[in-house]
């Protein structure tokens, strides 16, 4: 046992010994300059259990006025059943009514200095620990290639779209032919529905044929961006995106396409355009591209070969600029000879279904009505079909791949107002743009652009791991992940953007881009290299014995990356510990699964303590985590593809089996959402039923004596929930250490 761990255990024992003294810690000075957060209602929920009726409700951030050695204090609660006061609850925000029945009606009333204040609405119990949100499934479809597809509910978000303090539910529908950005083929349209808690469909957003279906394309940010108490939705759109509104009886009341910018309308673009490329269309696209070869900026600068023959390594044959017949002949050679010689997987004659041209937009929609509030051009644009992004350079030729890697999130960059964050690219050119919404118009904030990754031959090169051309941001190429996080890593009251292995400061400057020395046995031992790209990233206070937050990342760079996984200091980007793997490590997770060890455990190749001690090679799953238990330990959501989802505890085994439901995104096994949307500080599990007729919302019914405000009133957790649907879904984390050995004196009080 390390000295730090021993000291921590001694401290924990001292705290336990004084737990009955009721020590109250001083409250820091009140401030109204913090982040603007939602005004939520009590969130009271009840459900029948084998022991009676379990009730759970929110402590709001503003109601916690002090800390004790066993929780937060400030507001107590009276519990009413059928109009009669049952009890007063002071040490938690849950209660088990052993005499309750399925027909009992409950209300919770806040008590301040013994006097009743806010009264919740009455609720009746759910049955068996969950309730279902009924859904309205979109109709099946057929692609231009004749492929039939169906729909299933996928990622979700929540937002208070009408300002009543209760969350509405936003559900993304994915077609069965949804594709990874590297996979060829048509996809069906993507739909995004907004439902009231009773299942009423308010509106449906059809992203149209010019937004491809897949995790990398369709992030949607639901948030109250302008602070008016009602959430908006902001996301990438295209010609053909439209909103359908519904009456209370479920009939269509209106349909309206987005308003395309005037310059695009004058240029002849319309909402009836279809930019999906067919097999023959892709051949024609290449012919047009080859005919303009001499106009490529890097050809003009002499960085790329002057002729396509030189690029393909064949003898000179044609005059430039190419006529159509010569360009077509070169395309035939490229598709049938050159590309297959690079990799047998390069079957470009079958390439179809991608959107390689046409306008791209960023739109803001009213969360309640679905009305388009503003549409502007998405920045940065694609520029080309991926040629300058390196999509033709690797052995596996993948047009439309690196160019269409999108990320999105929300961040309090000024410490008070939420900004939307939209990004494009992370393997080669890496770009990030931020936007504010003031209720009337989008205002562009700072933007980051690494610049193009230099290549000597766009048809035969290895652009990953090279700096971009921008002198400030060039080092962030190949550092991005399939997600991002917003966190105040330098403790200045403003959130930064953690972009994988790099972090952008709140003002848009580069805080750091993490690198380390390549170890023996790697491809380049002794050299300094980027930590690089990966799939899984977790940002929170992992080790409470160190100041600030930490970042746990899992890397796929193989022999060209210094680590398969690494724990880093969030403020500096310096590696605390890690381990070389020499392969695509893939997945990893953090959580408090060994309560006797201080800090959160981390696992990817092995299980380790927060300060790095090895605990063995056995560890839980890595698909998703959930705060489900009464003691603030971490549980894992297990189950992917056709396996029934379950919640498992590393010590106690299976705590819940969600029969009749499924997770999403194939092997990733993501629930539709894991978030603290109801009741006390614990997270609810939201998963679709097998037939996608409903979203099932599961509630933890373990009675807890821990009193904490709703996690949605921690700014970092709230924006993490908004970004949870981005690409490869990652758990949401608080800005403070949250685990079974929580030091309550360090829980921030919210104003």
N, C-alpha and C positions, 0 to 999 in steps of 0.2 A: 504494500500500500504506500502511495506517495505521501510526503509530508502534507501537501495541500489537501489531499483527500482525508487524511487523518484529522487535520485541523477542522475541516468542514464537518466531520462527524461529531467532533467534540462540541462545536458550535450548535449543531442540531440538537444534541443532547441537552445543552444548557437551555435552549429555547423551549424544549419539551418540559424541562423541569419547572419553568416559570410560566407555563401555559395558563395556569389558573389565576394569575395575578391581574389579567385584563389590562395590561399596559397599553396606553394610547400614545401614539407617536404624533409629534407636532405636524400640523398641516402647513405646507409651503404657502407663500403668499398667493392669493387668488389672482388670476389673470384672465382677461377676456380676449387675449391676442392669439389664442391657440387655434387649431383647425376647426372649421365649421363642420359639425357632425349632425346627423339626422336627429330629429325629435321623434323618438319612438314612444309607443304606448307601453302598457305594462307587459304585454306579450304573454298573458296568462294562458296556460294550457293545462288540461287535466286528462288523465287516461285511467281506465280500469287496469288493475293488476291482480295477481292472485292474492294479494294482501289487503286490497282495498282500492281507494282512488288516490293516485299520485298527482300532486299539483306542482307546477313549476312556473316561475315568473321572473321578470327582469328587475334587477337593480340598475337604474339608469346612472350614467357616469356622474351627473351633477349631484346625485343623491348620496354619493360616498364622500363624506366630509372629513374622515379621519381613518387611521389604520390602527388595528390592534395586533396582538401577536398571533391571532388565529383568524383574521379576516378583516373586512372593511366595515366601518360603522357610519352612522349618520341618519339612516332611515330604517325604521322597523315596519312590520306589516301585520295587519289583522286579516284573518281568513274567515270568510263567511260561507256557510252552506245553507241554501234555501232561506236566505235572509237573516239567519241567526249566526252570531259571532261564535266561531269554534275555538280560536286560539290566537295568541300573538306570537309571531316568529321574529326573533331578533338575530339569530346567528346564521341564517341562510336565506335562500329564496326558493325553498321547496318545502313540501309538507305531505305526509302520508295520512290520509283520512281513512282509518281502518273501518269506520262505520259507513263510509260512502257507498253509494249505489250508482248504477249506470244512468239513472235519471236525476241524480243530484245536480243542483245548480250551485256554482261557486263564484265568489267574487273576492278580490284582494284589495285592501285599502291601505295606502301608505300612512305611516304614523311618524310625525315629526314632533319631538318633545311630548309624546303621548297623545297628540291631537291628530284626528283623522284628516287626511288631505285628499289626494287623488284616489278616485274609485275606479276600478277596472270595470269593464262590461262583465256580465255573467257569462259563464261558459258551462257546457255540459261535457262529460268525459268522452274521449275517444275510446275505442274498443281495442284492447290488446296492445297498446303502446304505439299505434300508428294511425294515420288517417290518409286518405287518398285524395289527390287533387285531380279531378277528371280532365282529360285532354281531348282536343279535337284534331284527330290525325289527318294530315293532308292526303289527298288522293294519290294513288300510284301513278307512275309515268313511264314513258318510253323514250330512250335517247334517239338522236338522229341515226345512230347505227343499228337501231332496232332492238336494243337491250331494254328489257322491262326492269323496273326498280320499284321498291316500296320505301316506306319511311319508318323511322324509329326516333323516339325522343332521345336527345343527347345532352349536351352541356346546358347548365342553367345559371341564372343570376337572379338577384332579388333587388328591389328598390321600392321605395314608397312613392308611387307615381301620382297619388291623389292627395298626399299631405295629411292623411288621417292617422299616421303613426303606426300603421300596419303594413307589412311588406306585401307587395305583389310579386308574382312569379313569372320570370321570363325564361322561355324554353326554346332551345334551338332544335329544329328537326333536320336530321341528316338523312339523305337517301342511302339506300343499300349499296349503291355504287360510288359512295364517297371515296376519294383517293388521297393517298399521300402525294405531296407535291412532286415526288420523283416518279410517280406511276402514270402510265399513259391510259387514255380512255376518257369518254364523256362521263359526266356526272349529272344527276338531277339537280333541280334548283334547291337552294337552302331557304328554309322558312324560320322566322323567329316570332313566337307568339308571346303575348303578355296576358296573364290571367289574374283575376281577383282570387282571393283566398278561397272563395266558394266555388271556383271552377269556371266562372264566367269569362269567356274569351273577349277581351277588349279590342284587340287589333292583331293583325298578322302582317309581318314584313316579309315580302317575297324578294330575295336579293337578285333574282333574275338569272338569265342564262349566262351573263358575263361575269359572274362571281362563281368560281369553281368550288365544289363541295369538298371539304377536307380540313383537318385540324389547323393547317398552316395558313388558311385563307380567311377564316370566319370568326375572328374574335369580336366580341360586342361588349362595350363598356356601359354598364348601367349605373348611373350615379347622379346625385344632385349637384351638378356642376356650377349652377348659378346661385345656390344658397336660398332658393325660394321655398324650400320644404318639399319639393316635388322632383322626382328623378327624371332625367333625360336618358336617352340612349344614343351613343356615338359609335360609329363603325365605318368601315370601308364599304362603299357602294359602287355602282356602275350603271350605265344606261340600261334601262329595263327594271330597275329596282322600284317596287311600288308598295304602298300601304293599303290594306283592306281593313275597314272598320266594321264593327258588328253592333247590332242593336242588343238590348237586354234579352230579347227572345232568341238571339243567335242568328238573325238574318243579316245579310250584307247591307250596310247602310251607305258605304261609299268606297270607291277604289281610286287611287291617285298615284301616278308615277312621280318620281322625284323631279325637281326643277333643274334641268341641266343649265350650266353657265351659258350666258348669252353668246359668248365667243364660240362655244361648241355648237350651239344651235345654228349660228351663222355659217359654221364650217360644214354643216350638213349632217352632223350626228343627230341621232334620234333615239328615243326609248324603245323603238322597234328593232334596233340593230342587234345583230348576233355575230359576235367576234370569235366564237369557238372555231378552232381550226380543224378541218377534215384532213384525211390522209392526202388527198390530192391538193387540198389547200396548203398543206405544209410544204409540199414540193414547190408550189408556186411562190410561197413565202421565201423559200431559200433562193429561188431564181432571182427574185427581186433584190434580195440581200446581196447576192453575188454580183449582180449588175452594178451595185453601188460600192463595191469593195474599195475602190480607190478613194472614196469619200470618208472612209472610217478615220476618225481622228488619230488613232495610233498608227495607221498606215501612212498618213500624211506626215507624222512626226518621225517616221522611220523606225518605230519600235516593233511593228509587225511586218511580216513579209509583204513585199510590194505586190505579189501575185498569189493567187490561191494555189497555183501549182507548187510554188515554193513552200507554202504552208502545208501542203499535203505531201511534200517530198517527192514530186514527180517532175519530169522534164517540162520546160516551158512549151506552151502549145497555142496560147490564145493571145489576142490583142485586147488591151484595156482602153476604155471601158468595154466590158463584155456585151456582145449583142445577146438577144434572148436565146438563140439556138446554142451558142457557146456556153452561156450560163447554165442552161438546162443540161447540157452534156456534163458539165462539171458537177452539178447537183447529183446526177445519176451516179457518177464516179464516187462522190462523197457518201451517198446513201448506201450504195451496193458494194463498194470495195473498201474505201478508206475507213468508214465507221466500223464495219464488222471486223476489220483487221485490228482495231484498237481493243474491241471487246465483242464477244459473241452475243452479248446482251444488247448491243446497239442495232436494234431492228427498226430503223427510222422510217421504213415504208409503212409501219403500223402506227406511226405517231399521229395522235388525234386527241381532241377534247380540251386542249389547253387554250387559254386566252393570251395571245402574244401581242395584241395591239388594241387600240381603242382607249377611250377616256377612262380614267380611274378617279373616284371621288371619295371625299370624306363628308359624311352627312350627320346632322344632329336631328333627332326626332323627339317630339314631346312624348313622355312616358305614358301619359294617360290616354291620349287620343291617337297616338301614332303619327300625328301631323308632322310633316317635314318642316323643320325650323330653318335650316340652312344647309346648302350643299356647296362645297368648294372642291378644287382639285386636290387629289391626294399627293402629298409630297414626301419623298421624291418620287417622280414617275419612274416607269420601268426602263426608259431609254431605249432598250432593245429587247430581244427575246432571250437574253441571258449571255450573249456572246461576250460582252465586256465584263460580265459577272463571273466568268469562268465556267459556264455551263457546257461549253464545247471542248474545254481544255483537258479534262481528265480522261482516263481510259474509258470510263463509262460516260458517254455523251448524253446529257440530260437537259435539253432546251426547256426553258421555263421553270427551272428548279431553284437555283440560288437566288435568282432575281425575284422570285415570289415567296420568299420566306418572311412572313409578317409576324410582328409581335404587337401587343397593346397592353396598356395599364393605366392606372390613375395614381397621381402623386401630389402631395402638398409641397410643391417646390418653394413656395414663399412662406410656408409654415402656417398658412391660414386658409387659402383657397385651393380647391382641387383643380388640377390640370389633367387633361387627357394626354397620354403618351402613345405615339404610334411610331413603329419602327419597320424598317425593311432591310433585310440582309444581316448575316452574321458570319458566314464562311469567308467571304471575300469583302467586297465593299459593304460597309456597315453604316446605316443611317438611322437617326432618331429625330423626331419632331414633336414639339409639345404645343398644346392648344388650351386656351381658356374659353369659357362660354359665359357671357354676362347676362344671358336672357334675351339678347337681341342679335348678337353676332359673335362669330368665332374670332378670337384674337390669337395670332400666332406668337408663340414664345420663342425660346431658343431652339436651334437645330444643330445637330451633330452629323458630320459626314467624314468618314475616314478617307474619302477619295478612292479612286479606282486602284485595285491591286495590279501592279505592273506585270505584264506578260510579254514574252518574246514571240510567242506564237499562240493565238487563241484557240488553235486546234490541236495543240500538243504542248502542254505545260502543266505545272503543278502550283497553282496560285494560293493554295491554303498555307497559312503561316507566314505570309509576307506582309510587310507594312503597306498600308495604302499611301497615296501620294500626299495626303494632307499633313502638314508639319506638326499640328497639334494632336490630331485624332488618328493618325495613321496606324498606331500600335493596337487599336481595338479590333482590327480585323481578326477573324477566326476565334474571337474570344466570346462571342455571344452564345447563348443557350437556346433551347426551345421554349423559353419563358423568360420573364424578367421579374424583378421585385422593386418595390419602393420602400426605403427604410432610411431613417435618420442615422446614418452610420457614423457621423462625426459629432453628433450630439449638439448641433447648433439650432435645433428647433425646426429645421427644414429637411425634407426628405430628399435623398439621392436616388438615382436609378442604378440599381445593381444589374448590370448587363452581362451576366455570366461571370467571366474572369476579369472583367473590367468594371469600373464604377464611375459614373458621371455625376459630378457635384451638382447641387441644386441650381447653380447659376449656369449650367451647361458646360463648364470647364471639365477637363479630364482630371479626376481625382487620382486614379491609378489604373494601370493595366498590368495585371499580375504575371510575373515570370519567375522561373527558378532554374536551377542547374540540372541538366540531364544526368541521370545516374548511370553507373556502370551497367552494361547489358542493353542499354537503349541504343537507338539508331545513331545518336550523336553525343556520346558521353562527354561531359565536361562543358558542353556549350550551354548558354543561357537561352531558354525557350519559353514561349507562352505556355501558361497552364492549359489554354485552349478550350475548345468547344466541348459540350457534354449535354446530357439529357436531363439530369436531375439537379435542382438547386434549392437550398433551404437557408433562409436568412432570419435569424432571431438571436436572442441571448442564449446561446447554447451552453456556455460555461460561465456561471454567475460569479466565479472566483476571479475572472478576468474583467477588466473594465469594458463596457460597451458590448456590441453584438458581434457575432461570428457568422461566417458563411461556410456551409458545407456543400461542396460541389463534387460531382462524379463526371469523369472525363472519358472521351472516346478516341483520343488521339493515338492510342496504341504505343508503339515504340518511339513515336515522335513527341510524346507528351511526358513531362517529368513525373506526373502522378496519374494513377487510375482514379484516386479520390483525394481530396484535400480539405482540411479545415483551415480557414483563413481568418485573420483579424479583419473585421468589416471596415474599420477606419483606415487601415493602411494597405490592405491586400496581401500582407505578409503571411506566409504559410506557417501555421502552428504545428500541424503534423499532417502527414500524408503517406501514401504508399504507391510505389511504381507497380504497374500491372503488365504493361507491354501489350495490352489489348483494349478493345472497346469495352469498358467496364459496365456501361449501360445504366443501371439503376442504383439508387441508394436512398436512405431515409434517416431521419433523426427522431428522437422521442425519449421520454422517460419510461423505459421498460424494465430497468433494474433500479428500483427505488432506493436501495441502500447505497447506491453510488451517487455522489453529488453531480448535478448537471445533467444534461440530456446526452443519451448515448447516440452514437453515430454508427451506421453500418452500410457497407457496400461489398467489400471483399471479406471483411471480418467485423465483429462487434467490438467497439471501443468505447471507453469512457470519454467524457468531455475533455479530460486532460490527457487522453491518449493511451491509457492502459488497455492492453488487449484482454478481451473477455471471451475469446474463442471464435471459431469460424461459423458457428450456428447463429442464425439471426432470423427475425420475422420477415414478413413480406415487405415489398417496397412500392406497392401500387398507390396506396393512399393511407393517411393516418387520420385519426379522429380522437377528440377529447371526449370520452364517453363515460369514464369511471368517476366515482365519487371522490377518489383520493387524488385527482389531478395527474394520474399517470396517463400514458399514451397507449392507445389501442390501434390496431391495423384493420383496414377494410380489405378483405380478401375476396377473391373470385373474379375471374375474367372469362370472356367469350361466353360459353353456355353454362358456366359454373354458377350456382346460386351464391349471391354475395353473403358475406358474414362479417361480423366484428369479432376479432380475436385479441385476447390479452396474452402477452408472452408468458405469464405465470399461470393464469386461471383458465386458459383455453377459450373456447367459443362462448361469447356473451350474447350474441344475437345471430340468428339465421333468418335472412330476409326472403323467405319462401315466396315464389311467384314473381320475383324481380330479377333484373339483370343490371350489370354495370355497362360501361361504354368503352369505345375506342379499342376494341379487340384485346390484345394481350396487356394493354396498359390497365385495363380493369378499373377505370375511373367511375366513381359515382357521378350522378348528374351534378350534385353539389354536396359539399360538407361545410356547414357554417352554423354559427350560433344565431339562428333566425327566430327562435321562440324560447320562452322559458328562461332558465338560469344560464350561467356562463358556459354550459356544456354545448357541444355541437350536435346538430341534428344530421341524420343521414337521409339524403334524398336520392332515390333510385327509381328507375322506370319499371313498370310492370312488364312482364314478358311480351305482351301484345301492344305495349305503349298506349294503352287506353287511359293510363293515369300515372302520375308521379306519386310514389308512396313516401311519406314523411315519417321517419322513425324518431322516437324520443327516448332518451335514457331515463330509466325510472329508478336508478339507484339513489337512495336518499343520501344527500351530502350535507355536511355541516360547515362547508366552506362558502363564504359569502364574498362574491366578486361581482363587479358590474358586468353588464353584457359586453362580450368581446367586441361587439360592433361599435362600442364607444372608445375603443383603442384605435387611433388613426391608422396605424400600420396594419392591423388586422382588417379594418374595414376596406382599405384599398386592395389588400391581398385577396379578399373575397371577390371584389370586382374583377380582378385580373385572373381569378382561378380558372376561367374558361379558356385562357390563352394557350393555344397549341397543346403542349404536353402538360396537362393539368398538374399543378403542384399544390400542396397544402397551404393553408393560410396561417400566418404566425403573428403573434403579438410583438410589440416593441420591447416588452419586458420578459424576464425569465418567468416561465409558467410551467410548474412541475410539482410533484408531491412534496418537495422540500422547499416550497416557495417561502421566501423571506418577505412577509407582508409589508414591512417597513419600506421596501423598495418598489412597491406597486405604485405607479404614478397616479395621482388624483387628476380627474378630468374636469375641465371647466368649459 
